[in-house]
């Protein structure tokens, strides 16, 4: 493990340069360039606020605020977006960079790190705008906002562990990538993002308790909507599964690192 972190540190220039190049290429032929990173989330926040707060007058049970559901939905979608981007890109990162792996010699784990940092940059921009919206609308949660730091650490660990595990397996069994693309759609709707968990039947609610992402996203929503600290005991499934997946992904990578390039 120490050798891995040391190797990643030595190649930090390669990692940061790749993240910067990826960010630049994304908007290289665009007139507005990186401004789209601001315009897209602003449009999303504006649409959800206007439609659900002003037009539909949607409200959350037990919360007396016209913006509550908009904040609830935005928070859930932002967090799910970070999770989905990391996992979806990590599961194909070795396949998509096959030529790079064959031509250059560098620690293969640099590629998942690049994925995480790129997704993190996009998330930070969007999350900053969401925070501004909370402040301007008078819905900033106060001190419980600091809970975002440990919550995001758990989310990233869970996402990286799952993504790297799938990424290694996907090199040898390409059906895994196809299956997960379908599975994550069902996973989204089985996570209380669009709907509150309190609105579903008790039988379904007990099933949601086995969904690691449910507790994580509900914790974020509790912070932003109610301004309350998360129920930390509800996060142990995601934390434990995240650690196990990280160990699994690292173990799979170490065992098959030499075979990945040959298989590609």
C-alpha positions, 0 to 999 in steps of 0.5 A: 500500500505504501509503495502504491501511494509513493508511486502515485506521488512520483507520478503526480505531474502525470496525473495532474497534467492528465486532469488538466488536459481532459478539462481543456479538451472537453471545451476545446471547440466551444465558444463559451469554453469552461463557462458551460461548467457553470451554466449547466448546473445553474440551469439545473438549479433554476429549472428545479426551483422554478418548476417544483417550488413555484409551478408545482408547489411541491413540498416535503412531508413535515417541512414548511418551505417552498424550496425544500423539495428543490433543495432535496432533489438537487442535493440527491442528484448532485451526489448521485452524479458524483457517484455515477460519474466515478463508477461509470468511468472507472469501470471502463478506464482500462479499456478506454486507455488501452493504447496508453497502457501499451505504449507508456510505462506508469503505475496503472492506478494513476488512471482511476485517480485521474477519473476521481480528480476529474469528477471531483473538479466537476463536482466542486464547481457544481457544489459551489454553485449549489451552496451559493443558491442555499445562501442566496435563498436563505436556506444555508444549513449552518454548522451541519454543512461541515458534515459534507466532508466526511460524507463525501469521503465515504462516498468517494471511497465507496465509488472508487472501490466499486469502480476499480473492482468493476474496471478490472473485471470488465477487462476480462468479462465485457458483459459486466460493463453492459450489465452495470449500465442497466443495473445503475438505472434501477439502482437510481430509482431504488434510492430515495432521490426523487422521492422521500423514503417516508413516502414508500411502504414499510416493506419497501423502506426496509429493503432500502436499508440494504442500499448503501447509497440510500443512507448516504444520500439521505444524510446529505439531504438531511443536512441541506433540507433540515440543517441537521447533522446526519445519523452517523449510525446509518452510514456504517453500511456504506463505510464498511462496504466502501472499505471492503470494495477498496480492498477487493479492487486493490486485490484484483488489480494487484493479482491481474495487473500483469494480465490487463495489458495482454488482455487489452 
